[in-house]
């Protein structure tokens, strides 16, 4: 079961519309800015991990 993020109403798993049938909230774009910011923070953390991994490789240390 899916839930509406705003009114917490239960929606059927086969309900494919983009708006909640109870409160008319757009399910796709509700809290879009916050979710986008969270994704950006996760991507930055993953990028930092990759940079640290690449800096440990021997062929990267000799390049200047």
Secondary structure, DSSP 8 states (H G I E B T S, - for coil): -EE-TTT--EE-TT---SB-TTT--BTTTTTHHHHHHHHHHHHHHHHHHHHHHHHHSHHHHS--
